[in-house]
Amino acid sequence: MNKNLPQDKSPVSQQDVEAAAQQPVKPAMKKRKKQGAARKRAAVPQKPPVPPARLKFRHRALFISFLVVVVLPILAMAWYLWTQAQDQYVSRVGFTVRREESASAVDLFGGLANLSSSSSSDSDILYEFIQSQEMVQAVNASLDLNALYSRFYEKDAVFSLRPDANIEALLQYWQRMVKVSYTSGTGLIKIEVRAFTPEDAQAIAEEVYRQSTQMINALSAIAREDALKYARLELEEAMEQLKQARQAITAFRSKNQILNPNADIQIQMGLLTSLQEKLGDEMIAHDMLLNNTSEDDLRVVEAKRRIAAISERIRQERAKFGVGGAMAAGASPDDEDYATLLENFESLTVDREFAEKKYTSALSNFDSAQAEAQRQSRYLAAFVRPTLAEAAEYPRRFILLGIASLFLVMGWSTATLIFYSLRDRR
């Protein structure tokens, strides 16, 4: 080895040798792969280029259908709304049913009375009544709704009422032109009445308010009558019972010719006492005569006769009281003794007193019910009187046209999608 030549003393590894041997191989392999891929692409047949889009018959049909289904109806509706449809004016009225309860003296003293309160049940009834056929008939009889709502029928048949409409058709039209809103919690009723002139709308609203007032007055009268009905029946029954009791006492007095058996008994007792005193005097006189004369003496005989007569009278008078069970001399078999008469009279008196107490109680209850019914009264309180419109609010042309356009476009789009989906399945 030539020692004068420079020598590379850095060590060389086996890996560096292998890397140097493989370095010129990689570009050659990549080139061969690209050439193979190019030959494969050249072997696949190429499609011809897409021709430019052309307008076909279905495209024209689709455009025509859009014009017919969407554009023309929208134009026709716009023409009708802005040239034929009549302006509609609105009159609003709002009210509620109030119940005033005037407090009694006891309630005022105790502070337990509520001066006023709302009646939700009456408001419910009134809410249904305003939308009922009865209300329509009442307003129609007063204002002739057929004439008011059909005056523009020849020009605006969509928003007008037929001139020959029956009550059912008028009721449906009424529910469309008269909107009622009701808040059950507060009992407030708001009514929106539409008509073709402001004056007609206000007149209809005033008539609705008047008919509603009459309805509330009728409800008040019915409630008052219900409150008084049972009290009146009880009073009439008590009056009839008292009348019969008094007639029974009158018949008793007429039959026995006695106004008051107690007073008559007192008289009879005085008479009996007088007879007994006189009998005692005659018996004393008789004993005195026996001490001075014999029993055959004419004066003794007369004294015995007087004693016998007085004793018989006493017996008859006692018989009137039912003592001894014997009838008085000359009395009729139908005559009753004082005990029986007094028993019958006391029975009739008890019946009369009971009837009088019952009548007094029934009369007091009737007066209380009448006072209570008078304290409770219903009335219609309007917080918005019928208004007179200055500008028309209906028909809302832009809203109606927008809603119709939306539904027409949606319908046409849906039909188009269905057509193309069926066409693609073939």
KEDOLUM-331362 format. One record per residue (C-alpha): residue number from 1; residue in three letters; chain; x, y, z. Coordinates in steps of 0.05 Angstrom, whole numbers, padded with zeros to 5 digits. Example, Ala and Ser with C-alpha at 12.3 -4.5 7.8 and 13.67 -1.06 7.14 Angstrom:
! KEDOLUM-331362
(1 Ala A (00246 -00090 00156)) (2 Ser A (00273 -00021 00143)) 
END
This chain:
! KEDOLUM-331362
(1 Met A (00000 00000 00000)) (2 Asn A (00025 00069 -00017)) (3 Lys A (00035 00105 00047)) (4 Asn A (00039 00173 00013)) (5 Leu A (-00035 00171 -00008)) (6 Pro A (-00085 00203 00040)) (7 Gln A (-00126 00154 00077)) (8 Asp A (-00197 00163 00103)) (9 Lys A (-00194 00140 00173)) (10 Ser A (-00270 00151 00190)) (11 Pro A (-00306 00085 00203)) (12 Val A (-00360 00062 00152)) (13 Ser A (-00418 00020 00177)) (14 Gln A (-00455 -00035 00142)) (15 Gln A (-00520 00004 00143)) (16 Asp A (-00490 00061 00104)) (17 Val A (-00466 00013 00051)) (18 Glu A (-00536 -00019 00043)) (19 Ala A (-00569 00049 00040)) (20 Ala A (-00522 00071 -00015)) (21 Ala A (-00536 00008 -00054)) (22 Gln A (-00612 00017 -00051)) (23 Gln A (-00615 00092 -00065)) (24 Pro A (-00616 00089 -00142)) (25 Val A (-00669 00033 -00141)) (26 Lys A (-00730 00072 -00112)) (27 Pro A (-00740 00123 -00168)) (28 Ala A (-00740 00067 -00219)) (29 Met A (-00795 00028 -00182)) (30 Lys A (-00839 00090 -00176)) (31 Lys A (-00831 00104 -00250)) (32 Arg A (-00851 00033 -00269)) (33 Lys A (-00914 00038 -00224)) (34 Lys A (-00936 00102 -00258)) (35 Gln A (-00927 00072 -00326)) (36 Gly A (-00970 00011 -00307)) (37 Ala A (-01026 00056 -00280)) (38 Ala A (-01025 00096 -00345)) (39 Arg A (-01032 00033 -00387)) (40 Lys A (-01092 00011 -00344)) (41 Arg A (-01127 00078 -00354)) (42 Ala A (-01115 00075 -00427)) (43 Ala A (-01147 00006 -00429)) (44 Val A (-01214 00031 -00396)) (45 Pro A (-01263 00060 -00447)) (46 Gln A (-01277 00135 -00434)) (47 Lys A (-01350 00162 -00435)) (48 Pro A (-01367 00217 -00483)) (49 Pro A (-01373 00288 -00453)) (50 Val A (-01442 00310 -00425)) (51 Pro A (-01480 00350 -00476)) (52 Pro A (-01507 00419 -00455)) (53 Ala A (-01576 00421 -00418)) (54 Arg A (-01637 00431 -00462)) (55 Leu A (-01708 00455 -00443)) (56 Lys A (-01754 00395 -00448)) (57 Phe A (-01829 00386 -00448)) (58 Arg A (-01834 00368 -00374)) (59 His A (-01798 00432 -00356)) (60 Arg A (-01848 00473 -00395)) (61 Ala A (-01905 00434 -00364)) (62 Leu A (-01877 00446 -00295)) (63 Phe A (-01872 00521 -00308)) (64 Ile A (-01943 00523 -00336)) (65 Ser A (-01970 00485 -00276)) (66 Phe A (-01936 00536 -00230)) (67 Leu A (-01970 00592 -00268)) (68 Val A (-02038 00557 -00266)) (69 Val A (-02036 00530 -00195)) (70 Val A (-01999 00586 -00159)) (71 Val A (-01992 00651 -00197)) (72 Leu A (-02061 00656 -00228)) (73 Pro A (-02099 00640 -00163)) (74 Ile A (-02056 00691 -00126)) (75 Leu A (-02070 00744 -00178)) (76 Ala A (-02144 00728 -00178)) (77 Met A (-02147 00731 -00102)) (78 Ala A (-02109 00796 -00101)) (79 Trp A (-02156 00825 -00153)) (80 Tyr A (-02217 00803 -00112)) (81 Leu A (-02190 00827 -00046)) (82 Trp A (-02171 00897 -00071)) (83 Thr A (-02228 00909 -00119)) (84 Gln A (-02289 00868 -00097)) (85 Ala A (-02283 00853 -00022)) (86 Gln A (-02319 00905 00020)) (87 Asp A (-02287 00938 00079)) (88 Gln A (-02310 00912 00147)) (89 Tyr A (-02312 00957 00208)) (90 Val A (-02307 00933 00280)) (91 Ser A (-02344 00955 00342)) (92 Arg A (-02320 00929 00408)) (93 Val A (-02357 00922 00474)) (94 Gly A (-02335 00892 00540)) (95 Phe A (-02375 00877 00603)) (96 Thr A (-02380 00830 00662)) (97 Val A (-02435 00805 00707)) (98 Arg A (-02434 00835 00776)) (99 Arg A (-02473 00813 00837)) (100 Glu A (-02487 00864 00892)) (101 Glu A (-02504 00837 00960)) (102 Ser A (-02527 00890 01009)) (103 Ala A (-02506 00870 01078)) (104 Ser A (-02555 00862 01135)) (105 Ala A (-02547 00899 01201)) (106 Val A (-02513 00839 01233)) (107 Asp A (-02464 00833 01176)) (108 Leu A (-02448 00906 01179)) (109 Phe A (-02436 00902 01253)) (110 Gly A (-02392 00842 01246)) (111 Gly A (-02357 00866 01183)) (112 Leu A (-02369 00801 01146)) (113 Ala A (-02404 00827 01084)) (114 Asn A (-02375 00830 01014)) (115 Leu A (-02402 00890 00978)) (116 Ser A (-02395 00861 00908)) (117 Ser A (-02371 00799 00874)) (118 Ser A (-02369 00771 00804)) (119 Ser A (-02411 00712 00783)) (120 Ser A (-02373 00665 00737)) (121 Ser A (-02432 00619 00728)) (122 Asp A (-02475 00676 00702)) (123 Ser A (-02418 00697 00656)) (124 Asp A (-02414 00625 00629)) (125 Ile A (-02488 00627 00613)) (126 Leu A (-02482 00695 00580)) (127 Tyr A (-02422 00672 00539)) (128 Glu A (-02462 00615 00510)) (129 Phe A (-02524 00658 00501)) (130 Ile A (-02487 00709 00458)) (131 Gln A (-02468 00654 00409)) (132 Ser A (-02536 00620 00410)) (133 Gln A (-02592 00620 00359)) (134 Glu A (-02637 00656 00409)) (135 Met A (-02591 00717 00409)) (136 Val A (-02588 00717 00333)) (137 Gln A (-02663 00715 00328)) (138 Ala A (-02671 00772 00378)) (139 Val A (-02620 00817 00343)) (140 Asn A (-02648 00798 00275)) (141 Ala A (-02718 00817 00297)) (142 Ser A (-02693 00885 00320)) (143 Leu A (-02642 00904 00265)) (144 Asp A (-02656 00856 00206)) (145 Leu A (-02588 00823 00201)) (146 Asn A (-02605 00793 00134)) (147 Ala A (-02611 00862 00103)) (148 Leu A (-02549 00889 00137)) (149 Tyr A (-02503 00833 00118)) (150 Ser A (-02529 00819 00048)) (151 Arg A (-02530 00890 00019)) (152 Phe A (-02464 00877 -00019)) (153 Tyr A (-02477 00805 -00038)) (154 Glu A (-02478 00819 -00113)) (155 Lys A (-02408 00849 -00111)) (156 Asp A (-02376 00812 -00052)) (157 Ala A (-02407 00743 -00048)) (158 Val A (-02350 00714 -00008)) (159 Phe A (-02354 00759 00053)) (160 Ser A (-02429 00774 00049)) (161 Leu A (-02491 00736 00071)) (162 Arg A (-02539 00706 00021)) (163 Pro A (-02604 00747 00019)) (164 Asp A (-02646 00684 00026)) (165 Ala A (-02605 00654 00083)) (166 Asn A (-02644 00614 00135)) (167 Ile A (-02633 00618 00210)) (168 Glu A (-02580 00563 00209)) (169 Ala A (-02539 00599 00156)) (170 Leu A (-02549 00665 00193)) (171 Leu A (-02524 00632 00257)) (172 Gln A (-02461 00607 00222)) (173 Tyr A (-02449 00676 00192)) (174 Trp A (-02461 00708 00260)) (175 Gln A (-02408 00665 00293)) (176 Arg A (-02360 00687 00238)) (177 Met A (-02375 00761 00244)) (178 Val A (-02384 00765 00320)) (179 Lys A (-02324 00741 00360)) (180 Val A (-02333 00730 00435)) (181 Ser A (-02274 00722 00483)) (182 Tyr A (-02285 00703 00555)) (183 Thr A (-02238 00699 00614)) (184 Ser A (-02266 00650 00664)) (185 Gly A (-02221 00673 00721)) (186 Thr A (-02245 00745 00720)) (187 Gly A (-02312 00736 00686)) (188 Leu A (-02295 00789 00633)) (189 Ile A (-02331 00782 00566)) (190 Lys A (-02304 00820 00505)) (191 Ile A (-02344 00822 00440)) (192 Glu A (-02318 00842 00371)) (193 Val A (-02375 00857 00321)) (194 Arg A (-02359 00866 00247)) (195 Ala A (-02404 00899 00195)) (196 Phe A (-02397 00936 00129)) (197 Thr A (-02409 01004 00160)) (198 Pro A (-02386 01033 00227)) (199 Glu A (-02458 01051 00246)) (200 Asp A (-02483 00980 00233)) (201 Ala A (-02427 00950 00274)) (202 Gln A (-02442 00996 00333)) (203 Ala A (-02517 00984 00328)) (204 Ile A (-02507 00909 00330)) (205 Ala A (-02459 00915 00390)) (206 Glu A (-02510 00958 00427)) (207 Glu A (-02565 00909 00413)) (208 Val A (-02522 00851 00438)) (209 Tyr A (-02509 00890 00502)) (210 Arg A (-02583 00905 00510)) (211 Gln A (-02603 00832 00499)) (212 Ser A (-02549 00810 00548)) (213 Thr A (-02577 00858 00600)) (214 Gln A (-02646 00830 00591)) (215 Met A (-02618 00760 00599)) (216 Ile A (-02584 00778 00665)) (217 Asn A (-02648 00811 00690)) (218 Ala A (-02686 00747 00673)) (219 Leu A (-02634 00706 00711)) (220 Ser A (-02641 00752 00771)) (221 Ala A (-02717 00745 00769)) (222 Ile A (-02712 00670 00765)) (223 Ala A (-02662 00668 00823)) (224 Arg A (-02706 00714 00864)) (225 Glu A (-02767 00672 00849)) (226 Asp A (-02731 00608 00868)) (227 Ala A (-02709 00640 00934)) (228 Leu A (-02780 00660 00951)) (229 Lys A (-02817 00599 00924)) (230 Tyr A (-02807 00552 00983)) (231 Ala A (-02818 00608 01034)) (232 Arg A (-02883 00627 00998)) (233 Leu A (-02907 00555 00996)) (234 Glu A (-02893 00548 01071)) (235 Leu A (-02931 00613 01085)) (236 Glu A (-02991 00592 01043)) (237 Glu A (-02994 00525 01079)) (238 Ala A (-02990 00558 01147)) (239 Met A (-03045 00607 01127)) (240 Glu A (-03090 00550 01105)) (241 Gln A (-03078 00512 01169)) (242 Leu A (-03094 00573 01212)) (243 Lys A (-03156 00587 01172)) (244 Gln A (-03181 00516 01183)) (245 Ala A (-03166 00520 01258)) (246 Arg A (-03205 00584 01265)) (247 Gln A (-03263 00557 01224)) (248 Ala A (-03265 00496 01270)) (249 Ile A (-03271 00541 01332)) (250 Thr A (-03325 00582 01299)) (251 Ala A (-03364 00519 01282)) (252 Phe A (-03357 00495 01354)) (253 Arg A (-03384 00561 01382)) (254 Ser A (-03442 00562 01333)) (255 Lys A (-03461 00491 01349)) (256 Asn A (-03459 00497 01425)) (257 Gln A (-03479 00570 01430)) (258 Ile A (-03418 00583 01474)) (259 Leu A (-03365 00635 01459)) (260 Asn A (-03319 00613 01514)) (261 Pro A (-03332 00549 01553)) (262 Asn A (-03286 00573 01609)) (263 Ala A (-03328 00635 01621)) (264 Asp A (-03392 00595 01616)) (265 Ile A (-03364 00546 01667)) (266 Gln A (-03348 00602 01714)) (267 Ile A (-03420 00626 01708)) (268 Gln A (-03446 00556 01721)) (269 Met A (-03400 00548 01780)) (270 Gly A (-03427 00613 01809)) (271 Leu A (-03498 00589 01799)) (272 Leu A (-03483 00523 01831)) (273 Thr A (-03450 00557 01890)) (274 Ser A (-03511 00602 01898)) (275 Leu A (-03558 00542 01896)) (276 Gln A (-03517 00506 01948)) (277 Glu A (-03518 00567 01994)) (278 Lys A (-03593 00573 01984)) (279 Leu A (-03601 00498 01998)) (280 Gly A (-03564 00507 02062)) (281 Asp A (-03608 00564 02083)) (282 Glu A (-03671 00524 02068)) (283 Met A (-03646 00464 02106)) (284 Ile A (-03632 00508 02167)) (285 Ala A (-03701 00539 02162)) (286 His A (-03731 00469 02157)) (287 Asp A (-03695 00446 02219)) (288 Met A (-03718 00508 02258)) (289 Leu A (-03790 00495 02237)) (290 Leu A (-03786 00423 02262)) (291 Asn A (-03764 00448 02330)) (292 Asn A (-03828 00490 02338)) (293 Thr A (-03880 00452 02296)) (294 Ser A (-03896 00382 02274)) (295 Glu A (-03879 00351 02206)) (296 Asp A (-03951 00358 02184)) (297 Asp A (-03947 00433 02187)) (298 Leu A (-03957 00466 02121)) (299 Arg A (-03894 00508 02129)) (300 Val A (-03852 00445 02140)) (301 Val A (-03882 00413 02078)) (302 Glu A (-03866 00475 02037)) (303 Ala A (-03796 00477 02064)) (304 Lys A (-03786 00404 02044)) (305 Arg A (-03811 00420 01974)) (306 Arg A (-03763 00478 01967)) (307 Ile A (-03705 00435 01992)) (308 Ala A (-03723 00380 01941)) (309 Ala A (-03729 00430 01884)) (310 Ile A (-03662 00463 01901)) (311 Ser A (-03629 00395 01907)) (312 Glu A (-03656 00373 01840)) (313 Arg A (-03630 00438 01808)) (314 Ile A (-03563 00427 01839)) (315 Arg A (-03562 00356 01812)) (316 Gln A (-03579 00381 01742)) (317 Glu A (-03527 00435 01745)) (318 Arg A (-03475 00384 01768)) (319 Ala A (-03496 00338 01712)) (320 Lys A (-03476 00393 01663)) (321 Phe A (-03405 00386 01688)) (322 Gly A (-03406 00311 01677)) (323 Val A (-03409 00296 01751)) (324 Gly A (-03446 00232 01767)) (325 Gly A (-03455 00213 01693)) (326 Ala A (-03529 00232 01692)) (327 Met A (-03559 00277 01640)) (328 Ala A (-03592 00341 01661)) (329 Ala A (-03668 00342 01661)) (330 Gly A (-03696 00363 01594)) (331 Ala A (-03628 00357 01559)) (332 Ser A (-03623 00328 01489)) (333 Pro A (-03584 00263 01480)) (334 Asp A (-03538 00300 01432)) (335 Asp A (-03521 00352 01484)) (336 Glu A (-03452 00346 01514)) (337 Asp A (-03431 00359 01585)) (338 Tyr A (-03382 00414 01603)) (339 Ala A (-03324 00366 01610)) (340 Thr A (-03332 00342 01538)) (341 Leu A (-03343 00412 01512)) (342 Leu A (-03283 00437 01549)) (343 Glu A (-03240 00380 01523)) (344 Asn A (-03261 00394 01451)) (345 Phe A (-03252 00468 01459)) (346 Glu A (-03183 00460 01488)) (347 Ser A (-03163 00414 01431)) (348 Leu A (-03187 00465 01380)) (349 Thr A (-03152 00520 01418)) (350 Val A (-03086 00482 01417)) (351 Asp A (-03093 00470 01342)) (352 Arg A (-03106 00544 01332)) (353 Glu A (-03047 00565 01374)) (354 Phe A (-03001 00517 01337)) (355 Ala A (-03027 00543 01271)) (356 Glu A (-03015 00615 01294)) (357 Lys A (-02944 00600 01315)) (358 Lys A (-02931 00564 01249)) (359 Tyr A (-02960 00622 01211)) (360 Thr A (-02917 00671 01249)) (361 Ser A (-02854 00631 01236)) (362 Ala A (-02872 00622 01162)) (363 Leu A (-02885 00696 01155)) (364 Ser A (-02819 00713 01187)) (365 Asn A (-02783 00665 01140)) (366 Phe A (-02818 00695 01080)) (367 Asp A (-02799 00765 01101)) (368 Ser A (-02727 00743 01111)) (369 Ala A (-02725 00708 01043)) (370 Gln A (-02756 00769 01010)) (371 Ala A (-02705 00815 01042)) (372 Glu A (-02648 00769 01023)) (373 Ala A (-02673 00765 00951)) (374 Gln A (-02677 00841 00947)) (375 Arg A (-02607 00848 00975)) (376 Gln A (-02579 00801 00921)) (377 Ser A (-02583 00832 00852)) (378 Arg A (-02546 00819 00786)) (379 Tyr A (-02530 00872 00735)) (380 Leu A (-02486 00879 00673)) (381 Ala A (-02427 00925 00683)) (382 Ala A (-02396 00950 00618)) (383 Phe A (-02323 00969 00621)) (384 Val A (-02322 00984 00546)) (385 Arg A (-02383 01015 00514)) (386 Pro A (-02398 00999 00440)) (387 Thr A (-02346 01036 00399)) (388 Leu A (-02354 01071 00332)) (389 Ala A (-02298 01053 00283)) (390 Glu A (-02264 01104 00239)) (391 Ala A (-02223 01057 00196)) (392 Ala A (-02236 00988 00167)) (393 Glu A (-02197 00930 00199)) (394 Tyr A (-02224 00873 00156)) (395 Pro A (-02213 00837 00111)) (396 Arg A (-02139 00834 00125)) (397 Arg A (-02118 00830 00053)) (398 Phe A (-02043 00821 00059)) (399 Ile A (-02050 00767 00112)) (400 Leu A (-02102 00729 00071)) (401 Leu A (-02061 00736 00008)) (402 Gly A (-01997 00713 00043)) (403 Ile A (-02030 00652 00075)) (404 Ala A (-02062 00633 00009)) (405 Ser A (-01996 00641 -00028)) (406 Leu A (-01960 00598 00024)) (407 Phe A (-02009 00541 00018)) (408 Leu A (-02011 00545 -00058)) (409 Val A (-01934 00542 -00063)) (410 Met A (-01932 00485 -00012)) (411 Gly A (-01985 00446 -00049)) (412 Trp A (-01952 00456 -00117)) (413 Ser A (-01883 00437 -00088)) (414 Thr A (-01911 00375 -00056)) (415 Ala A (-01945 00353 -00121)) (416 Thr A (-01881 00365 -00160)) (417 Leu A (-01839 00324 -00112)) (418 Ile A (-01889 00267 -00115)) (419 Phe A (-01887 00269 -00192)) (420 Tyr A (-01811 00266 -00196)) (421 Ser A (-01806 00211 -00144)) (422 Leu A (-01855 00168 -00183)) (423 Arg A (-01817 00184 -00248)) (424 Asp A (-01750 00163 -00218)) (425 Arg A (-01778 00095 -00197)) (426 Arg A (-01794 00074 -00268)) 
END
